[in-house]
């Protein structure tokens, strides 16, 4: 053979080899039954391991019901759930061994994904709450999905259903994209959070429909690592506790957070910031949000909420700076509550173009702030400002800006509960414009202030 041809052939083979994609793996070819009875964890794990060992690829799950527990995604593997394919989470604790109790997991992986029209179903539909007479908390509970310290993570299109506790828990992950997923849990089952970015960085959550038995989307820092560069948009959210939430676990700081273009229904708290463990919150924007929070089931409805407190007597005191709420329309029965601590005021808070249509208002006599998590401390702020006769109570603040806050209430409801549109308590520095209440006459003033200084109240555009 001509010696000059050998390098050419070898180079061509290298090019061909480099362009050959890793072979897809079908879980049926690895022994999966898909009958919903036989435990298929080993078969799915084998398919994932094979794809990862081959340099990455797609693991395909065809229509069927696959009973699994503690299956681990590996680097460069995408799990594709076909339409009609369901991963059923085992409800038998023994199937999880000594590993973390999650139906699907990933630890330290890169370039992983779950996509398709199929679903992951935790098979937990029973009620659990802290209401009197409700069933007791189970002795053991599993998460649906735990993604731990991973990078380049994608979830797209799939449905997550009937989780036993947290549904999609992201712990210290980076570069996460979640698009078009649906989460449907029992609305009466406590702790079934929807999506929990926990000390994560660079997370985008878009086009999701979430209905849960606890917070819908909640940013946490259970460890002293920040949660930052998070964007949530174009989602429809329903929760019996909070729809868009920061905290209560707040050991690490929260920075550069944006919630926008979302619809919130049947949730006592629309957007809430709960700081109990010493974190600093900075650069948060919530905008272009519609809220329909009318529900007789909630006593502590708060459309927009900020609170700083100490979880325990020895907890650090946190801080909240540079938060903007703008272009938000609220239909609900109870007012906004933004409160710092005397020793840690909320700073540089802006509200712009907030429209509040009051429907079926309730008596504030028993109203309390939403605590939102375990604690061993309390003080007068649990009730003091929550029970003030106003539709927006703001206390212990510095440098507050309001440009458009419009409260619309019927004559009959105003006669029953005459309240101001805005009440300020211990606010140092405020520029207030465009605050209105319909009806304007009668009852308390539209804007009230107590123990405040350097407050400017200016004319502004009044909306009906």
Secondary structure, DSSP 8 states (H G I E B T S, - for coil): --HHHHHHHHHHHHHHHHH-----EEGGGGT---EEEEE-HHHHHHHHHHHHHTT-EEEEE-SEEEEESSEEE-TTEEEEE-TTEEEEE---GGGGTTS-SEEEEEES-EEEEEEES-EEE------B-SSTT-----S---EEEEEES-EEEEEES-EEE--SS-SEEEES-EEEEEES-EEE--TTBTT--SEEEES-EEEEEES-EEE-SS-SEEEEESSSS-EEEEEEES-EEE-SSEEEEEEEEESS-EEEEEEEEEEEES-SEEEEEEE-SS-EEEEEEEEEEEEE---TT-SS-EEEEEEE--SSTT----EEEEEEEEEEEEEESS-EEEE-BTTB-EEEEEEEEEEEEE-S----TT------S--S---GGGTTTTTSSBSEEEEEEEEEEEEEEEEE--HHHHHHS--BSEEEEEEEEEEEEEEEEES-SSSS-SEEEES-EEEEEE------
